[in-house]
Amino acid sequence: MIIGLVRRLIASGPYYVRLNRRRITVRNIATGAQFECTACLSINDSKTIVSVGEPISPNATSTIWPFKHPRILIEDFTAAEKLIRHALRQLTKARIIQPSPIVIVHPDLDLEGGITQIESRALMEIAEACGARKVHVHYGRQLTDQEVQNVAVGA
């Protein structure tokens, strides 16, 4: 019984992360909670993040769009990781123990030739760095909650 409780505290979700050049959406399939924002980070002169998404802070000296590159999926790996970590934390900030969930990452973009193995691996590494215990990258149409749950069970 205690082991089951600990597992539920540590492993909530699964989380469905949809991202494109302008937006990121993270949904906890188990609870229905969702966080969505513009896919940008604003930093100041000391390289500290001063805002996530829009509106952009007046203290910002530059804005980073991690998924804005015209030819590839990820323009800035570190910024992409910080953005996804922030989005996941917005859904788990009330918890004492941060979960180690299953994450399904869905690049919601029309990429010529699809997603490469390098991009898929980069997305997996980003999600793992954000605390995911298992990651599945999905490319194609948007998944329903039941399909996300099925992917998570099979992951």
C-alpha positions, 0 to 999 in steps of 0.5 A, spaced: 500 500 500 505 504 501 509 503 495 503 504 491 502 511 494 509 513 493 509 511 486 502 515 485 506 521 488 512 520 484 509 518 477 503 522 475 500 523 468 502 522 463 503 528 460 502 530 453 507 536 450 505 539 444 510 544 441 510 548 435 514 554 433 510 559 437 506 555 442 507 550 447 502 546 451 502 541 456 496 537 459 496 532 465 492 526 462 490 524 469 487 530 471 486 534 465 490 540 468 493 544 462 498 549 461 499 553 455 504 559 453 508 562 447 514 558 446 519 564 448 524 565 454 526 572 455 533 574 459 536 579 462 544 581 461 546 576 466 543 571 462 537 570 467 530 568 465 526 574 467 519 571 463 516 565 460 512 566 454 508 573 453 508 578 455 515 579 455 518 583 461 520 590 460 527 587 464 528 583 458 534 584 454 533 579 449 528 573 447 529 566 445 525 562 441 527 555 442 523 552 436 523 558 431 528 555 426 526 555 419 529 548 417 530 544 424 525 543 430 530 545 435 534 552 435 536 552 442 537 546 446 538 549 453 532 554 452 527 548 449 529 544 456 528 550 460 521 552 457 519 545 457 521 544 465 517 550 466 511 548 463 511 541 467 513 545 473 506 549 472 502 543 473 506 540 479 508 546 483 503 544 488 506 537 490 511 536 495 515 531 491 516 532 484 513 527 479 517 523 474 512 522 469 511 519 462 512 524 457 509 524 450 512 529 446 509 531 440 512 536 435 506 539 432 509 542 425 509 540 418 516 538 417 519 537 410 520 529 410 518 528 417 522 528 424 529 526 424 532 521 428 537 527 431 531 531 432 527 525 436 533 524 440 534 531 442 526 531 444 527 525 448 533 528 452 530 534 453 524 531 456 529 526 460 533 532 463 526 535 465 525 529 470 521 524 465 522 517 467 520 515 460 519 519 453 515 517 447 516 522 441 510 522 437 509 525 430 503 526 426 496 528 428 494 530 435 492 525 439 486 524 444 487 523 451 485 516 450 491 515 445 496 518 449 494 514 455 495 508 450 502 510 448 504 511 455 502 504 457 505 501 451 511 506 453 
